[in-house]
């Protein structure tokens, strides 16, 4: 077991860091303005990323990405996580990163040109609707949204929220109970593609998070489905396979999220060290000269490094053994 990146990967990571530091981080102040329309700025960054051949590092080359292993993408994800713009500029952000994976695996052939190709090239974005306000999101067995079969269609009724990026999304992947009488509670739910212009689909509002409703990619929507009818071909995978698909989607997704957070931690650590080294508390005395502050810095360094090793170990396990065999490690991170 060695978590040292290869020379080629090390060079690539250095170039990604330089791009993040020189192009993305300076744009954050503008991006954080509440009413700023970030789309044109993001498209400019995306054009640069595409020109460098860095687009969608998590995707296979067959699907227009760089084809990095989960382990190598985890390293990239840490660098991108140092700014809120990083994953969006490289087209490896949630929920599109997970939706793309399951669409490639389970989407029907007729969906390729309709939604998969535009999603891959970044001309549209999607959302993922599973969490509901009336039941604990930690237990998807309690899902109340229904999808009943009527001829060649499914009709959906239910209420979702914290639907990330629902604002402006071209379609949602909705998890709903389609087989309420199934013997196993894990075989009750299915996933369906629901275009957001479908009659009966309503984005009620963007749910405030820490006081801000945000918009576009950075929104979390309150969504209602009322007699929302979609063709049966919009089903992903087999009927009742929603839990299986969710686990395949969320396993690697845990790596993405954890490494992004480690990138955030590294950024915060840099800011803390800079503050400790420059903030005077008395003439000629800075915060970093205090033993208490030095202890905080040392503890933070050890905790971040330990977390990184744990996540990289899990990424390696997924690459080598698959999601199912790595489920305990995935839960642990």
ABEGO torsion letter per residue (X at the ends): XBABBBAAAAAAAAAAAAAAAAAAAAAAAAAABAABBAAAAAAAAAAAAAAAGABGAABBAAAGBAGBBAAAAAAAAAAAAABAAAAAAAGABOAAAAAAAAAAAABBAAAAAAAAAAAAAGABBBBBBABBAABBAABAAABABBBBBBEABBBBBEBBBGBBGABGBABBBBBBBABAABABAAAABBBBBBBAABBGBBBABBBBBGGBAEBEAABBBBBBBBGBBBBAAABBEBBGAAAAAAAAAAAAAAAAAAAAAAAAAAAAAAAAAAAAAABBABBGBBAAABAAAAAAAAAAAAAAAAAAAAAAAAAAAAAAAEAAAAAAAAAAX
